[in-house]
Amino acid sequence: MGRVNFFPAARENRGIASESILRLTFALSSLGRFYADHMDPRIYYFLHVFSIILLTGFTFAIAASPQKGKKKFMAIITGILSLVALVAGAGLMSKMHNNNWGQGWVIIKILAWLFVSGLGGMAYKKSKSFVQTGLIVAVGVAVYMVYFRPF
């Protein structure tokens, strides 16, 4: 197999600007790999737990008072927090569990994350009690899966 050409237009032009963009892109990607390889798992753990706590708080706030004027702002905040939780969780999996994504507790935790991520949007359509109960159950199941790992 040959090399994959990720930037065909830049390779064809061979201009100074396109070549410098390529070099900058590859330098940044290698710098990112360096920090990802050397980052302490406690940083991933802190980011994961902190973002989940904030995501849960913002979702409770949406359920308590779903204001249509703040819908876009709250969707952006909960989306960013959900992404941080996912990336930090993936970092923890790569550091502490050797990327073993097939374990039962990991799959259940990902499903709980998807449900909690969707509850922010559901808060504008569903009842307050459904969102709050669903949030408590999903976060409780996720915490149980992490600490007890039944399967």
C-alpha positions, 0 to 999 in steps of 0.5 A: 500500500502507498502513502495516503495523501491527506492534503491533495490540493496542497501537494499539487500547488507546492506553494510556500503557504501550503507547504508551511501549513502542512509543516505546522499541521504535522508539528501540532499533531506530533506535539499533541501526541507528545502531551497525550503520551505524557499526561498524568491520568489524574488530569484526565480523571479530574477533567472527566469527573468535573465535566460530568458534575457540571453537565449534571448541574446544568441539566438540572438547571435546564429541567428546573427552569427551561427558558426558551431564550437560553436554549442555545446557550445551554445547548452549547455549554452542555455540548462542550461539557459532554465532549470534555467528558468523552475525551477525558474518559477516552484518555482514561481508557487509554492510560489505565485500561489499555484501550479495552472498550469491549468491557461491559461496564464501559459500554453501559457507561457510554450508553449512560453518557449518551443518555445524560448528553441527550437529557439537556435537549429533552428538558425542553420537551419532556416533563421535569420529573422525567429529566431529573429522575433519568439524570439521577438514574443514569449518573448513578448507574455510571458511577456504580459501573465504574466503581464496582465493575460487575461485568 
